[in-house]
């Protein structure tokens, strides 16, 4: 629920479905990246969680040809 004049709080952690959608890829590929330790993630029991700030920093580090 939002109130007028109050910003909507963004979530701190996102699940694998949300990150796959954000990255425009499949859950399978995100699972592969996590198993290879190539994408920042948090494992809580069997659940994988992702901090959007970490994901955006990771994406920035993957840019090439940017000056």
Secondary structure as the mmCIF struct_conf table of DSSP 4:
data_model
#
loop_
_struct_conf.conf_type_id
_struct_conf.id
_struct_conf.beg_label_comp_id
_struct_conf.beg_label_asym_id
_struct_conf.beg_label_seq_id
_struct_conf.end_label_comp_id
_struct_conf.end_label_asym_id
_struct_conf.end_label_seq_id
TURN_TY1_P TURN_TY1_P1 UNK A 4 UNK A 5
BEND BEND1 UNK A 6 UNK A 6
HELX_LH_PP_P HELX_LH_PP_P1 UNK A 7 UNK A 11
BEND BEND2 UNK A 12 UNK A 12
STRN STRN1 UNK A 13 UNK A 15
HELX_RH_AL_P HELX_RH_AL_P1 UNK A 16 UNK A 22
TURN_TY1_P TURN_TY1_P2 UNK A 23 UNK A 24
BEND BEND3 UNK A 25 UNK A 25
HELX_RH_AL_P HELX_RH_AL_P2 UNK A 27 UNK A 35
TURN_TY1_P TURN_TY1_P3 UNK A 36 UNK A 37
BEND BEND4 UNK A 39 UNK A 39
STRN STRN2 UNK A 42 UNK A 44
TURN_TY1_P TURN_TY1_P4 UNK A 45 UNK A 46
STRN STRN3 UNK A 47 UNK A 51
HELX_RH_AL_P HELX_RH_AL_P3 UNK A 52 UNK A 61
TURN_TY1_P TURN_TY1_P5 UNK A 62 UNK A 62
BEND BEND5 UNK A 65 UNK A 65
#
